[in-house]
Amino acid sequence: MDFAAIANAVNQAAVAAQAGGAEPVAQATEKLGPGLALGLAVLGAGLGIGKLAASALEGTARQPEAAGKLQGMMILAIAFIEALALIALLFGAFVI
């Protein structure tokens, strides 16, 4: 869902609200919630992976001999975070 579709849905909701109809508002905004939830899920995954990589680099700078262990744990954690993001995307695709 792109920004134009979101703006169109919000515009339709505003027009319907001014007309006094509750049903068109529900139809116009029914995809707005899942779309925002998908965006937040991907944003959260990106922020989590960024923080994870920063922490791993900081740990490597403090203890260079532990770089191999840190890299392995970082890759495993990235896989788990990505799996959660993919599950959220698949769930959102079914909702939309």
C-alpha positions as CSV (number, residue, x, y, z in Angstrom):
1,M,0.0,0.0,0.0
2,D,1.5,3.3,-1.0
3,F,1.2,6.8,0.4
4,A,-1.4,7.8,-2.2
5,A,-3.7,5.0,-1.2
6,I,-3.4,5.9,2.4
7,A,-4.1,9.5,1.7
8,N,-7.1,8.5,-0.5
9,A,-8.5,6.3,2.3
10,V,-8.1,9.1,4.9
11,N,-9.7,11.6,2.5
12,Q,-12.7,9.3,1.9
13,A,-13.1,8.8,5.6
14,A,-13.2,12.6,6.1
15,V,-15.7,13.1,3.4
16,A,-17.9,10.3,4.7
17,A,-17.7,11.7,8.2
18,Q,-18.8,15.1,7.0
19,A,-21.7,13.5,5.2
20,G,-22.8,11.7,8.4
21,G,-22.4,8.1,7.3
22,A,-20.6,5.7,9.6
23,E,-20.4,2.8,7.1
24,P,-18.3,4.5,4.4
25,V,-15.8,5.6,7.1
26,A,-15.4,1.9,8.1
27,Q,-14.9,0.9,4.5
28,A,-12.5,3.7,3.7
29,T,-10.2,3.0,6.7
30,E,-10.4,-0.8,6.9
31,K,-7.0,-1.2,5.3
32,L,-5.4,1.7,7.1
33,G,-4.8,-0.2,10.4
34,P,-3.1,-3.3,8.9
35,G,-1.0,-1.2,6.6
36,L,0.3,0.9,9.5
37,A,0.9,-2.3,11.6
38,L,2.9,-3.8,8.7
39,G,5.0,-0.6,8.5
40,L,5.7,-0.6,12.3
41,A,6.6,-4.3,12.2
42,V,9.2,-3.7,9.5
43,L,10.4,-0.5,11.2
44,G,10.8,-2.4,14.5
45,A,12.8,-5.2,12.8
46,G,15.1,-2.7,11.2
47,L,15.7,-0.8,14.4
48,G,16.3,-4.1,16.3
49,I,18.9,-5.4,13.7
50,G,20.6,-2.0,13.8
51,K,20.9,-2.0,17.5
52,L,22.1,-5.6,17.5
53,A,24.8,-4.9,14.9
54,A,26.0,-1.8,16.9
55,S,26.2,-3.8,20.1
56,A,28.1,-6.6,18.4
57,L,30.6,-4.2,16.9
58,E,31.0,-2.5,20.3
59,G,31.6,-5.9,21.9
60,T,34.2,-6.8,19.2
61,A,36.0,-3.5,19.8
62,R,36.2,-4.2,23.5
63,Q,37.2,-7.9,23.2
64,P,38.6,-8.6,19.7
65,E,39.3,-12.3,20.6
66,A,35.5,-12.9,21.0
67,A,34.7,-11.7,17.5
68,G,33.9,-15.1,16.2
69,K,31.4,-15.9,19.0
70,L,29.8,-12.5,18.7
71,Q,29.4,-12.9,15.0
72,G,27.7,-16.3,15.3
73,M,25.3,-15.0,18.0
74,M,24.6,-11.9,15.9
75,I,23.7,-13.9,12.8
76,L,21.4,-16.2,14.8
77,A,19.7,-13.2,16.4
78,I,19.3,-11.5,13.0
79,A,17.6,-14.6,11.7
80,F,15.1,-14.6,14.6
81,I,14.3,-10.9,14.1
82,E,13.8,-11.4,10.4
83,A,11.6,-14.4,11.0
84,L,9.3,-12.3,13.2
85,A,9.2,-9.6,10.6
86,L,8.3,-12.1,7.9
87,I,5.6,-13.6,10.0
88,A,4.2,-10.1,10.6
89,L,4.3,-9.4,6.8
90,L,2.5,-12.6,6.0
91,F,-0.1,-12.1,8.6
92,G,-0.7,-8.5,7.4
93,A,-1.0,-9.7,3.8
94,F,-3.8,-12.1,4.8
95,V,-5.6,-9.4,6.8
96,I,-5.4,-6.9,3.9
